Amino acid sequence: MNKKQSRLRRARKTRSHIRYLRAIRVCINRTPRHIYAQIISPDGGKVLASASTVDKELRGSVKTGGNAEAAAIVGKAVAERARAAGVEQVAFDRGGFKYHGRIKALADAARENGLSF
């Protein structure tokens, strides 16, 4: 099993548990150059809020998209947009990535700005 298959296996396990809980989830995806976050409805059919380093609003404040500072800016933005959509309680779907570095920075910034998970 290679690195990608292991990550996707972990992601499937987490997503099945979140689906069982019927919770709104914040889904994270990262690439070497960018990071993306989406607030997804419990049925998985609708994106309630999203933010990423490629957004026009955030692109000016982000020097490079592949570091923890950029992840913190995205976490703050997704939390503000989620609160504007009426969402405060979410489940954290880290997409099989380790809770470390950019993923941790995004989660901490989202918590500081009003999301609870």
C-alpha positions as CSV (number, residue, x, y, z in Angstrom):
1,M,0.0,0.0,0.0
2,N,1.5,3.3,-1.0
3,K,1.3,6.7,0.8
4,K,-1.8,8.0,-1.1
5,Q,-3.8,4.8,-0.7
6,S,-3.1,4.8,3.0
7,R,-4.3,8.4,3.3
8,L,-7.4,7.7,1.3
9,R,-8.1,4.6,3.6
10,R,-7.9,6.8,6.7
11,A,-10.2,9.4,5.0
12,R,-12.8,6.8,4.2
13,K,-12.8,5.6,7.8
14,T,-13.3,9.1,9.2
15,R,-15.9,10.0,6.6
16,S,-18.0,6.9,7.4
17,H,-18.0,7.8,11.1
18,I,-19.0,11.4,10.4
19,R,-21.8,10.2,8.1
20,Y,-23.0,7.9,10.9
21,L,-23.2,11.0,13.2
22,R,-25.1,13.0,10.6
23,A,-22.9,16.0,11.3
24,I,-22.0,19.0,9.2
25,R,-18.3,18.6,8.4
26,V,-15.4,20.8,7.5
27,C,-13.5,19.0,4.8
28,I,-9.8,19.8,4.2
29,N,-7.7,19.2,1.1
30,R,-4.1,20.2,0.7
31,T,-1.6,20.3,-2.1
32,P,2.0,21.4,-2.0
33,R,1.0,24.8,-3.2
34,H,-2.5,25.4,-1.8
35,I,-5.0,24.5,0.9
36,Y,-8.7,24.2,0.6
37,A,-11.5,24.0,3.2
38,Q,-15.2,23.4,2.7
39,I,-18.2,23.2,5.1
40,I,-20.4,20.4,3.7
41,S,-24.0,19.6,4.7
42,P,-24.7,16.3,6.6
43,D,-26.1,14.6,3.4
44,G,-23.0,15.6,1.5
45,G,-25.0,17.3,-1.2
46,K,-24.4,20.9,-0.6
47,V,-21.4,23.1,0.2
48,L,-22.4,25.7,2.8
49,A,-19.2,27.7,2.9
50,S,-15.7,27.4,1.5
51,A,-12.3,29.1,1.5
52,S,-8.9,28.4,-0.1
53,T,-5.7,30.1,-0.9
54,V,-6.8,30.5,-4.5
55,D,-9.8,32.7,-3.6
56,K,-9.6,36.2,-5.0
57,E,-10.3,37.7,-1.6
58,L,-7.5,35.7,0.1
59,R,-5.0,35.6,-2.7
60,G,-3.7,39.2,-1.9
61,S,-3.1,38.5,1.8
62,V,-1.4,35.2,1.3
63,K,2.2,35.3,0.2
64,T,2.5,31.6,-0.6
65,G,-0.3,29.1,-0.3
66,G,1.8,26.2,1.0
67,N,2.6,27.2,4.5
68,A,1.0,27.4,8.0
69,E,0.4,31.1,7.8
70,A,-1.7,30.7,4.7
71,A,-3.6,27.8,6.3
72,A,-4.4,30.0,9.3
73,I,-5.8,32.7,7.0
74,V,-8.0,30.1,5.3
75,G,-9.1,28.7,8.6
76,K,-10.2,32.2,9.8
77,A,-12.0,32.8,6.5
78,V,-13.9,29.5,6.5
79,A,-15.0,30.0,10.1
80,E,-16.3,33.5,9.4
81,R,-18.1,32.3,6.3
82,A,-19.6,29.3,8.2
83,R,-20.9,31.6,11.0
84,A,-22.4,33.8,8.3
85,A,-24.2,30.7,7.0
86,G,-25.5,29.9,10.5
87,V,-23.1,27.0,11.2
88,E,-21.2,26.8,14.5
89,Q,-20.8,23.1,15.3
90,V,-19.0,20.9,12.8
91,A,-17.0,17.6,12.5
92,F,-13.4,17.9,11.4
93,D,-12.7,15.8,8.3
94,R,-8.9,16.1,7.8
95,G,-9.0,14.0,4.6
96,G,-6.6,11.4,6.0
97,F,-3.8,13.9,6.5
98,K,-2.0,13.9,9.8
99,Y,-3.1,16.5,12.3
100,H,0.1,18.4,12.1
101,G,1.5,21.5,10.4
102,R,-0.9,23.2,8.0
103,I,-3.8,21.1,9.0
104,K,-3.3,21.9,12.7
105,A,-2.9,25.7,11.9
106,L,-6.1,25.7,9.9
107,A,-8.0,23.9,12.7
108,D,-6.7,26.2,15.4
109,A,-7.6,29.3,13.4
110,A,-11.1,28.0,12.7
111,R,-11.6,27.3,16.4
112,E,-10.4,30.7,17.4
113,N,-12.9,32.4,15.1
114,G,-16.0,30.6,16.3
115,L,-16.2,27.1,14.9
116,S,-16.4,24.3,17.5
117,F,-15.3,20.8,16.7
